[in-house]
Amino acid sequence: MRRVISRAREDLSVIVARDPSIRTRAEALLHPALPALWTHRLAHALYLRGHRQLARILAYLARAVTGGIEIHPGATLGRRVFIDHGAAVVIGETAEVGDDVTIFHQVTLGAVGWWRDGRREPGARRHPVVGDRVVLGTNAIVLGPVTVGDDALIGAGSLVLGDVPPAARVMAPEAEVVQRLSAADREEADQLLRALATSGCW
């Protein structure tokens, strides 16, 4: 019981430290990450003891309460994992997440699909292993039995299908600003399109 209370206090301190909008432990009690993490610890313990159905029910309830944080009971999570905002986070069955990892919303630690995973050996890992102190940005997608090394940063919107070395930075392409056409240019383009349409060349 003492260990459970210690871990709970640690979770609250992590939320205060990493979420600038949360200023006290009392306020941190309302953070959506807490029911997901606390329920997962219980579900994971039940899963390891063979109570898979009950573990899945708990995971389902946690998903409903947290706005879509879906952590499979078989996944292994380290200490001081912080899930910011929480909406639409998915962590698959054989995923392993290290200590001090920060996960933003819409992150997926998933498999590559049943059509490939069905050909793996029974019991083979299908999901990523994420090292310690990794940051997974918003909408980052890490698929398959890949390894993300310690201290890596996976930027927002990145798709990761291979191993990431320790301390590496993975960034998605930045959006390009396309210059808008002026009114005169739009009118000229419209006239050209109309001319092509009536000439039969189109």
Secondary structure, 3 states (H helix, E strand, C coil): CHHHHHHHHHHHHHHHHHCCCCCCHHHHCCCCHHHHHHHHHHHHHHHHCCCHHHHHHHHHHHHHHHCCCEECCCCEECCCCEECCCCCCEECCCCEECCCCEECCCCEEECCCHHHHCCCCCCCCCCCEECCCCEECCCCEEECCCEECCCCEECCCCEECCCECCCCEECCCCCCCCCCCCHHHHHHHHHHHHHHHHHCCC
